[in-house]
């Protein structure tokens, strides 16, 4: 993998992290019903991790000589609390897949530090995924 291809891939990840921040903030605002306080806190508790991932990616893109994107990926629409949680599960699954692939690409490129950081991000996203799955496990329709 060459440097520009890695920068481009990291920019895709950055757009997804920017989207995740917007997704969590928006979904927190949209929660309703008796579980609103818990869901609001759950969604907002994820924002610092996603913001940290975005900052790391932007810094790495610049370090590699690239220009970080400033436009987020589209936030999937969701109307109900359940739909919001389902969209989060989908986004976290995509992040796990993307960062796993990116870690392999970083290894191919020869950037061990980036590889390890991306593997740590896989761990973070896996934790987010599993927690959301647990919330959804016995959620009514």
C-alpha positions as CSV (number, residue, x, y, z in Angstrom):
1,X,0.0,0.0,0.0
2,X,1.4,3.4,-0.9
3,X,1.2,6.5,1.2
4,X,-1.6,8.2,-0.8
5,X,-3.8,5.2,-0.7
6,X,-3.3,5.0,3.1
7,X,-4.2,8.7,3.5
8,X,-7.3,8.2,1.3
9,X,-8.4,5.2,3.4
10,X,-7.7,7.1,6.7
11,X,-9.8,10.0,5.4
12,X,-12.7,7.6,4.8
13,X,-12.3,6.5,8.4
14,X,-12.2,10.1,9.5
15,X,-15.4,10.9,7.6
16,X,-17.1,8.0,9.4
17,X,-15.8,9.1,12.8
18,X,-17.1,12.6,12.2
19,X,-20.4,11.0,11.3
20,X,-20.4,8.9,14.5
21,X,-20.0,12.1,16.6
22,X,-23.0,13.6,14.8
23,X,-25.0,10.4,15.0
24,X,-24.5,10.0,18.8
25,X,-25.3,13.7,19.5
26,X,-28.4,13.6,17.2
27,X,-29.7,10.3,18.5
28,X,-29.2,11.5,22.1
29,X,-31.4,14.5,21.4
30,X,-34.0,12.3,19.6
31,X,-34.5,9.7,22.3
32,X,-38.0,9.4,23.8
33,X,-39.9,7.5,26.4
34,X,-39.2,6.1,29.8
35,X,-35.6,5.0,28.8
36,X,-34.7,8.5,27.5
37,X,-32.4,9.4,30.4
38,X,-30.4,6.1,30.1
39,X,-30.3,6.2,26.3
40,X,-29.3,9.9,26.3
41,X,-26.4,9.2,28.7
42,X,-25.4,6.1,26.7
43,X,-25.3,8.0,23.4
44,X,-23.4,11.0,24.8
45,X,-20.9,8.7,26.7
46,X,-19.7,7.5,23.3
47,X,-19.0,11.0,21.9
48,X,-15.5,11.4,23.6
49,X,-14.2,8.1,22.2
50,X,-15.4,8.9,18.7
51,X,-14.0,12.5,18.9
52,X,-10.7,11.0,20.1
53,X,-10.6,8.6,17.2
54,X,-11.4,11.5,14.7
55,X,-8.6,13.6,16.2
56,X,-6.1,10.8,16.0
57,X,-7.0,10.1,12.4
58,X,-6.8,13.8,11.4
59,X,-3.4,14.1,13.1
60,X,-2.1,11.0,11.4
61,X,-3.3,12.1,8.0
62,X,-1.4,15.4,8.4
63,X,1.7,13.6,9.7
64,X,1.6,11.5,6.5
65,X,1.4,14.7,4.4
66,X,-2.3,14.6,3.7
67,X,-5.3,16.9,4.2
68,X,-8.0,15.7,6.6
69,X,-11.5,15.7,5.3
70,X,-14.0,18.0,6.9
71,X,-17.2,16.5,5.6
72,X,-18.7,13.6,7.6
73,X,-20.2,10.5,6.0
74,X,-24.0,10.5,6.0
75,X,-25.8,9.8,9.3
76,X,-28.3,7.1,8.8
77,X,-31.9,8.2,9.6
78,X,-33.7,6.6,12.5
79,X,-37.0,7.5,14.1
80,X,-37.4,5.2,17.1
81,X,-35.0,4.4,20.0
82,X,-34.7,0.8,18.6
83,X,-33.8,2.1,15.1
84,X,-31.2,4.4,16.6
85,X,-29.6,1.5,18.5
86,X,-29.7,-0.7,15.3
87,X,-28.0,2.1,13.3
88,X,-25.3,2.3,16.0
89,X,-24.7,-1.4,15.8
90,X,-24.4,-1.2,12.0
91,X,-22.0,1.8,12.3
92,X,-19.8,0.1,15.0
93,X,-19.7,-3.1,12.9
94,X,-18.5,-1.1,9.9
95,X,-15.9,0.6,12.1
96,X,-14.6,-2.7,13.4
97,X,-14.2,-4.1,9.8
98,X,-12.6,-0.8,8.5
99,X,-10.1,-0.5,11.3
100,X,-9.2,-4.2,11.1
101,X,-8.5,-3.8,7.4
102,X,-6.7,-0.5,8.0
103,X,-4.4,-2.1,10.6
104,X,-3.4,-4.7,8.0
105,X,-2.7,-1.9,5.5
106,X,-0.7,0.0,8.1
107,X,1.4,-3.1,8.6
108,X,1.9,-3.5,4.9
109,X,2.9,0.2,4.7
110,X,5.4,-0.4,7.5
111,X,3.9,1.9,10.1
112,X,3.8,-0.2,13.3
113,X,2.6,2.7,15.5
114,X,-0.4,3.3,13.3
115,X,-1.1,-0.5,13.2
116,X,-1.1,-0.7,17.0
117,X,-3.3,2.4,17.3
118,X,-5.8,1.1,14.8
119,X,-5.9,-2.3,16.6
120,X,-6.7,-0.3,19.8
121,X,-9.5,1.4,18.0
122,X,-10.8,-2.0,16.9
123,X,-11.0,-2.8,20.7
124,X,-12.8,0.4,21.4
125,X,-15.3,-0.1,18.6
126,X,-15.9,-3.7,19.6
127,X,-16.7,-2.6,23.1
128,X,-19.2,-0.1,21.7
129,X,-20.7,-2.7,19.5
130,X,-21.1,-5.3,22.2
131,X,-22.6,-2.8,24.7
132,X,-25.2,-1.7,22.1
133,X,-26.0,-5.3,21.2
134,X,-26.6,-6.0,24.9
135,X,-29.0,-3.1,25.1
136,X,-30.9,-4.4,22.0
137,X,-30.9,-8.1,23.1
138,X,-34.3,-8.1,24.7
139,X,-35.6,-4.8,23.4
140,X,-39.3,-4.9,22.5
141,X,-40.3,-4.3,18.9
